[in-house]
Amino acid sequence: MRGYSTSEVDAFLEQVSNALEEVLTENENLSSRLKQVEGELDKFNRIEQTLRDALVVAQGTAEDVVRTANRKRIILWMQQSIRQKKF
């Protein structure tokens, strides 16, 4: 008899089917993991932005504190100068 052996073709098709099933399962698992990691990345990006915003506020507050301290220093110096001139 000429041609392909039915049992060999069936065995080959079974191997292909099993391999395809494994690939599809792995693809499904990887897609699920990718969605999870993308969610985590989004969460960390939001945290990073919150920290950046907080840092900007902290820097502004620090600058305000320095300006206020300098103004108070000048006022105290002026008050002291006035007191010295009175005496």
N, CA, C and O atoms as a GROMACS GRO file, in nm:
protein
  348
    1MET      N    1   0.082  -0.117   0.000
    1MET     CA    2   0.000   0.000   0.000
    1MET      C    3   0.088   0.125   0.000
    1MET      O    4   0.189   0.131   0.070
    2ARG      N    5   0.050   0.222  -0.077
    2ARG     CA    6   0.126   0.346  -0.085
    2ARG      C    7   0.054   0.456  -0.011
    2ARG      O    8  -0.068   0.449   0.009
    3GLY      N    9   0.129   0.560   0.031
    3GLY     CA   10   0.069   0.675   0.098
    3GLY      C   11   0.110   0.680   0.244
    3GLY      O   12   0.202   0.613   0.288
    4TYR      N   13   0.038   0.761   0.314
    4TYR     CA   14   0.070   0.782   0.455
    4TYR      C   15   0.004   0.675   0.541
    4TYR      O   16  -0.102   0.622   0.510
    5SER      N   17   0.075   0.646   0.650
    5SER     CA   18   0.020   0.550   0.746
    5SER      C   19  -0.083   0.625   0.832
    5SER      O   20  -0.053   0.730   0.888
    6THR      N   21  -0.200   0.571   0.840
    6THR     CA   22  -0.307   0.635   0.916
    6THR      C   23  -0.269   0.650   1.062
    6THR      O   24  -0.297   0.753   1.123
    7SER      N   25  -0.208   0.550   1.119
    7SER     CA   26  -0.171   0.557   1.261
    7SER      C   27  -0.063   0.663   1.285
    7SER      O   28  -0.065   0.732   1.387
    8GLU      N   29   0.034   0.676   1.189
    8GLU     CA   30   0.138   0.778   1.202
    8GLU      C   31   0.078   0.920   1.189
    8GLU      O   32   0.116   1.011   1.263
    9VAL      N   33  -0.012   0.935   1.096
    9VAL     CA   34  -0.078   1.066   1.077
    9VAL      C   35  -0.160   1.100   1.201
    9VAL      O   36  -0.155   1.213   1.249
   10ASP      N   37  -0.234   1.003   1.253
   10ASP     CA   38  -0.313   1.026   1.374
   10ASP      C   39  -0.222   1.063   1.493
   10ASP      O   40  -0.256   1.152   1.570
   11ALA      N   41  -0.109   0.996   1.507
   11ALA     CA   42  -0.015   1.025   1.615
   11ALA      C   43   0.042   1.166   1.599
   11ALA      O   44   0.053   1.242   1.695
   12PHE      N   45   0.078   1.200   1.475
   12PHE     CA   46   0.130   1.334   1.448
   12PHE      C   47   0.026   1.441   1.480
   12PHE      O   48   0.057   1.542   1.543
   13LEU      N   49  -0.096   1.419   1.436
   13LEU     CA   50  -0.204   1.515   1.464
   13LEU      C   51  -0.228   1.528   1.615
   13LEU      O   52  -0.258   1.638   1.663
   14GLU      N   53  -0.215   1.421   1.686
   14GLU     CA   54  -0.231   1.424   1.832
   14GLU      C   55  -0.121   1.509   1.894
   14GLU      O   56  -0.147   1.588   1.985
   15GLN      N   57   0.003   1.494   1.845
   15GLN     CA   58   0.115   1.574   1.895
   15GLN      C   59   0.093   1.723   1.865
   15GLN      O   60   0.116   1.808   1.951
   16VAL      N   61   0.049   1.752   1.744
   16VAL     CA   62   0.023   1.891   1.706
   16VAL      C   63  -0.089   1.948   1.794
   16VAL      O   64  -0.079   2.061   1.841
   17SER      N   65  -0.193   1.870   1.815
   17SER     CA   66  -0.306   1.914   1.897
   17SER      C   67  -0.261   1.943   2.040
   17SER      O   68  -0.299   2.044   2.099
   18ASN      N   69  -0.179   1.854   2.095
   18ASN     CA   70  -0.128   1.874   2.232
   18ASN      C   71  -0.038   1.997   2.240
   18ASN      O   72  -0.048   2.076   2.335
   19ALA      N   73   0.049   2.013   2.141
   19ALA     CA   74   0.139   2.128   2.140
   19ALA      C   75   0.058   2.258   2.128
   19ALA      O   76   0.087   2.356   2.197
   20LEU      N   77  -0.042   2.259   2.042
   20LEU     CA   78  -0.126   2.377   2.025
   20LEU      C   79  -0.201   2.409   2.154
   20LEU      O   80  -0.212   2.525   2.192
   21GLU      N   81  -0.251   2.307   2.219
   21GLU     CA   82  -0.323   2.328   2.346
   21GLU      C   83  -0.230   2.388   2.451
   21GLU      O   84  -0.270   2.477   2.525
   22GLU      N   85  -0.106   2.338   2.458
   22GLU     CA   86  -0.008   2.393   2.553
   22GLU      C   87   0.022   2.540   2.523
   22GLU      O   88   0.028   2.623   2.613
   23VAL      N   89   0.040   2.571   2.394
   23VAL     CA   90   0.070   2.709   2.354
   23VAL      C   91  -0.048   2.800   2.388
   23VAL      O   92  -0.028   2.910   2.439
   24LEU      N   93  -0.168   2.755   2.360
   24LEU     CA   94  -0.285   2.836   2.389
   24LEU      C   95  -0.302   2.859   2.540
   24LEU      O   96  -0.336   2.969   2.583
   25THR      N   97  -0.277   2.755   2.618
   25THR     CA   98  -0.285   2.767   2.764
   25THR      C   99  -0.178   2.865   2.814
   25THR      O  100  -0.206   2.951   2.898
   26GLU      N  101  -0.056   2.852   2.763
   26GLU     CA  102   0.051   2.943   2.803
   26GLU      C  103   0.018   3.086   2.763
   26GLU      O  104   0.041   3.180   2.840
   27ASN      N  105  -0.036   3.104   2.644
   27ASN     CA  106  -0.074   3.237   2.598
   27ASN      C  107  -0.180   3.298   2.689
   27ASN      O  108  -0.174   3.416   2.722
   28GLU      N  109  -0.277   3.218   2.727
   28GLU     CA  110  -0.382   3.265   2.818
   28GLU      C  111  -0.323   3.305   2.952
   28GLU      O  112  -0.359   3.410   3.007
   29ASN      N  113  -0.232   3.223   3.005
   29ASN     CA  114  -0.166   3.255   3.133
   29ASN      C  115  -0.083   3.382   3.122
   29ASN      O  116  -0.085   3.466   3.212
   30LEU      N  117  -0.010   3.396   3.012
   30LEU     CA  118   0.074   3.515   2.994
   30LEU      C  119  -0.012   3.640   2.977
   30LEU      O  120   0.024   3.747   3.027
   31SER      N  121  -0.123   3.629   2.907
   31SER     CA  122  -0.213   3.743   2.891
   31SER      C  123  -0.270   3.786   3.026
   31SER      O  124  -0.280   3.906   3.055
   32SER      N  125  -0.306   3.688   3.106
   32SER     CA  126  -0.358   3.719   3.240
   32SER      C  127  -0.251   3.786   3.325
   32SER      O  128  -0.279   3.884   3.395
   33ARG      N  129  -0.130   3.734   3.319
   33ARG     CA  130  -0.018   3.792   3.397
   33ARG      C  131   0.012   3.933   3.348
   33ARG      O  132   0.041   4.022   3.428
   34LEU      N  133   0.007   3.955   3.217
   34LEU     CA  134   0.033   4.086   3.161
   34LEU      C  135  -0.068   4.188   3.213
   34LEU      O  136  -0.030   4.299   3.250
   35LYS      N  137  -0.195   4.150   3.217
   35LYS     CA  138  -0.298   4.241   3.269
   35LYS      C  139  -0.270   4.274   3.415
   35LYS      O  140  -0.287   4.388   3.457
   36GLN      N  141  -0.228   4.175   3.492
   36GLN     CA  142  -0.197   4.195   3.633
   36GLN      C  143  -0.080   4.292   3.648
   36GLN      O  144  -0.085   4.385   3.728
   37VAL      N  145   0.025   4.270   3.572
   37VAL     CA  146   0.144   4.355   3.580
   37VAL      C  147   0.113   4.497   3.532
   37VAL      O  148   0.162   4.594   3.590
   38GLU      N  149   0.031   4.510   3.428
   38GLU     CA  150  -0.009   4.642   3.382
   38GLU      C  151  -0.086   4.717   3.489
   38GLU      O  152  -0.070   4.838   3.506
   39GLY      N  153  -0.171   4.645   3.563
   39GLY     CA  154  -0.245   4.706   3.674
   39GLY      C  155  -0.151   4.752   3.783
   39GLY      O  156  -0.167   4.862   3.838
   40GLU      N  157  -0.052   4.670   3.815
   40GLU     CA  158   0.047   4.708   3.917
   40GLU      C  159   0.128   4.828   3.870
   40GLU      O  160   0.156   4.918   3.949
   41LEU      N  161   0.166   4.829   3.744
   41LEU     CA  162   0.241   4.942   3.689
   41LEU      C  163   0.160   5.070   3.698
   41LEU      O  164   0.213   5.175   3.735
   42ASP      N  165   0.033   5.063   3.666
   42ASP     CA  166  -0.054   5.179   3.675
   42ASP      C  167  -0.060   5.229   3.819
   42ASP      O  168  -0.055   5.350   3.844
   43LYS      N  169  -0.071   5.136   3.913
   43LYS     CA  170  -0.075   5.173   4.054
   43LYS      C  171   0.054   5.244   4.095
   43LYS      O  172   0.050   5.347   4.162
   44PHE      N  173   0.168   5.190   4.054
   44PHE     CA  174   0.296   5.251   4.089
   44PHE      C  175   0.314   5.385   4.019
   44PHE      O  176   0.375   5.476   4.076
   45ASN      N  177   0.262   5.400   3.898
   45ASN     CA  178   0.270   5.530   3.830
   45ASN      C  179   0.188   5.634   3.905
   45ASN      O  180   0.230   5.749   3.916
   46ARG      N  181   0.072   5.594   3.956
   46ARG     CA  182  -0.009   5.688   4.036
   46ARG      C  183   0.062   5.725   4.166
   46ARG      O  184   0.060   5.841   4.207
   47ILE      N  185   0.125   5.627   4.230
   47ILE     CA  186   0.200   5.655   4.353
   47ILE      C  187   0.316   5.749   4.323
   47ILE      O  188   0.342   5.843   4.398
   48GLU      N  189   0.386   5.724   4.212
   48GLU     CA  190   0.497   5.810   4.175
   48GLU      C  191   0.450   5.954   4.154
   48GLU      O  192   0.514   6.048   4.200
   49GLN      N  193   0.338   5.971   4.085
   49GLN     CA  194   0.287   6.106   4.060
   49GLN      C  195   0.247   6.173   4.191
   49GLN      O  196   0.270   6.292   4.211
   50THR      N  197   0.186   6.096   4.281
   50THR     CA  198   0.149   6.150   4.412
   50THR      C  199   0.272   6.196   4.488
   50THR      O  200   0.271   6.302   4.549
   51LEU      N  201   0.378   6.117   4.484
   51LEU     CA  202   0.503   6.154   4.551
   51LEU      C  203   0.565   6.278   4.487
   51LEU      O  204   0.616   6.366   4.558
   52ARG      N  205   0.561   6.286   4.355
   52ARG     CA  206   0.614   6.405   4.287
   52ARG      C  207   0.534   6.530   4.328
   52ARG      O  208   0.592   6.635   4.356
   53ASP      N  209   0.402   6.516   4.331
   53ASP     CA  210   0.319   6.629   4.373
   53ASP      C  211   0.350   6.669   4.516
   53ASP      O  212   0.360   6.788   4.547
   54ALA      N  213   0.366   6.571   4.603
   54ALA     CA  214   0.398   6.599   4.744
   54ALA      C  215   0.534   6.668   4.755
   54ALA      O  216   0.552   6.757   4.838
   55LEU      N  217   0.628   6.627   4.673
   55LEU     CA  218   0.761   6.688   4.676
   55LEU      C  219   0.753   6.834   4.632
   55LEU      O  220   0.818   6.920   4.691
   56VAL      N  221   0.674   6.862   4.530
   56VAL     CA  222   0.658   7.001   4.485
   56VAL      C  223   0.597   7.085   4.597
   56VAL      O  224   0.642   7.197   4.623
   57VAL      N  225   0.496   7.032   4.664
   57VAL     CA  226   0.432   7.104   4.776
   57VAL      C  227   0.534   7.126   4.888
   57VAL      O  228   0.541   7.235   4.945
   58ALA      N  229   0.612   7.023   4.920
   58ALA     CA  230   0.712   7.034   5.026
   58ALA      C  231   0.818   7.138   4.991
   58ALA      O  232   0.860   7.215   5.077
   59GLN      N  233   0.859   7.141   4.866
   59GLN     CA  234   0.959   7.240   4.824
   59GLN      C  235   0.901   7.381   4.836
   59GLN      O  236   0.969   7.473   4.882
   60GLY      N  237   0.777   7.398   4.796
   60GLY     CA  238   0.712   7.529   4.809
   60GLY      C  239   0.700   7.570   4.954
   60GLY      O  240   0.723   7.686   4.989
   61THR      N  241   0.664   7.475   5.039
   61THR     CA  242   0.652   7.504   5.182
   61THR      C  243   0.787   7.542   5.241
   61THR      O  244   0.796   7.635   5.320
   62ALA      N  245   0.890   7.471   5.202
   62ALA     CA  246   1.026   7.503   5.251
   62ALA      C  247   1.066   7.643   5.208
   62ALA      O  248   1.124   7.718   5.286
   63GLU      N  249   1.036   7.678   5.085
   63GLU     CA  250   1.069   7.813   5.037
   63GLU      C  251   0.991   7.918   5.114
   63GLU      O  252   1.045   8.024   5.146
   64ASP      N  253   0.865   7.890   5.144
   64ASP     CA  254   0.784   7.983   5.224
   64ASP      C  255   0.842   8.000   5.364
   64ASP      O  256   0.846   8.111   5.417
   65VAL      N  257   0.886   7.892   5.423
   65VAL     CA  258   0.945   7.897   5.558
   65VAL      C  259   1.071   7.983   5.556
   65VAL      O  260   1.092   8.065   5.645
   66VAL      N  261   1.155   7.964   5.455
   66VAL     CA  262   1.278   8.043   5.444
   66VAL      C  263   1.244   8.191   5.425
   66VAL      O  264   1.305   8.277   5.489
   67ARG      N  265   1.148   8.222   5.338
   67ARG     CA  266   1.108   8.362   5.316
   67ARG      C  267   1.055   8.424   5.444
   67ARG      O  268   1.088   8.538   5.477
   68THR      N  269   0.972   8.350   5.514
   68THR     CA  270   0.915   8.400   5.639
   68THR      C  271   1.025   8.423   5.742
   68THR      O  272   1.024   8.525   5.812
   69ALA      N  273   1.116   8.331   5.753
   69ALA     CA  274   1.227   8.346   5.848
   69ALA      C  275   1.312   8.468   5.812
   69ALA      O  276   1.353   8.542   5.901
   70ASN      N  277   1.338   8.488   5.685
   70ASN     CA  278   1.416   8.605   5.644
   70ASN      C  279   1.342   8.735   5.674
   70ASN      O  280   1.402   8.832   5.719
   71ARG      N  281   1.211   8.736   5.651
   71ARG     CA  282   1.132   8.856   5.684
   71ARG      C  283   1.136   8.885   5.834
   71ARG      O  284   1.154   8.999   5.876
   72LYS      N  285   1.119   8.780   5.913
   72LYS     CA  286   1.124   8.798   6.059
   72LYS      C  287   1.261   8.847   6.104
   72LYS      O  288   1.272   8.931   6.193
   73ARG      N  289   1.365   8.794   6.040
   73ARG     CA  290   1.501   8.837   6.075
   73ARG      C  291   1.518   8.985   6.045
   73ARG      O  292   1.575   9.060   6.124
   74ILE      N  293   1.468   9.028   5.929
   74ILE     CA  294   1.478   9.169   5.891
   74ILE      C  295   1.397   9.257   5.986
   74ILE      O  296   1.443   9.363   6.029
   75ILE      N  297   1.277   9.211   6.020
   75ILE     CA  298   1.193   9.288   6.112
   75ILE      C  299   1.260   9.300   6.248
   75ILE      O  300   1.263   9.408   6.306
   76LEU      N  301   1.314   9.190   6.298
   76LEU     CA  302   1.383   9.193   6.428
   76LEU      C  303   1.505   9.285   6.422
   76LEU      O  304   1.531   9.359   6.517
   77TRP      N  305   1.578   9.280   6.313
   77TRP     CA  306   1.694   9.367   6.298
   77TRP      C  307   1.651   9.514   6.297
   77TRP      O  308   1.715   9.599   6.359
   78MET      N  309   1.541   9.543   6.225
   78MET     CA  310   1.490   9.680   6.220
   78MET      C  311   1.442   9.726   6.357
   78MET      O  312   1.468   9.839   6.398
   79GLN      N  313   1.371   9.638   6.428
   79GLN     CA  314   1.324   9.672   6.562
   79GLN      C  315   1.441   9.700   6.656
   79GLN      O  316   1.438   9.794   6.736
   80GLN      N  317   1.543   9.618   6.646
   80GLN     CA  318   1.661   9.636   6.730
   80GLN      C  319   1.730   9.769   6.696
   80GLN      O  320   1.776   9.839   6.786
   81SER      N  321   1.738   9.803   6.570
   81SER     CA  322   1.800   9.929   6.527
   81SER      C  323   1.722  10.048   6.582
   81SER      O  324   1.781  10.145   6.628
   82ILE      N  325   1.589  10.039   6.577
   82ILE     CA  326   1.504  10.146   6.630
   82ILE      C  327   1.525  10.161   6.779
   82ILE      O  328   1.536  10.274   6.829
   83ARG      N  329   1.531  10.051   6.852
   83ARG     CA  330   1.551  10.054   6.996
   83ARG      C  331   1.686  10.117   7.030
   83ARG      O  332   1.696  10.196   7.124
   84GLN      N  333   1.786  10.083   6.956
   84GLN     CA  334   1.920  10.136   6.983
   84GLN      C  335   1.924  10.287   6.958
   84GLN      O  336   1.994  10.359   7.030
   85LYS      N  337   1.850  10.335   6.859
   85LYS     CA  338   1.847  10.477   6.829
   85LYS      C  339   1.772  10.556   6.936
   85LYS      O  340   1.802  10.673   6.959
   86LYS      N  341   1.677  10.492   7.003
   86LYS     CA  342   1.602  10.559   7.108
   86LYS      C  343   1.688  10.581   7.231
   86LYS      O  344   1.668  10.677   7.305
   87PHE      N  345   1.783  10.494   7.252
   87PHE     CA  346   1.864  10.505   7.374
   87PHE      C  347   1.989  10.576   7.347
   87PHE      O  348   2.070  10.595   7.437
   0.00000   0.00000   0.00000
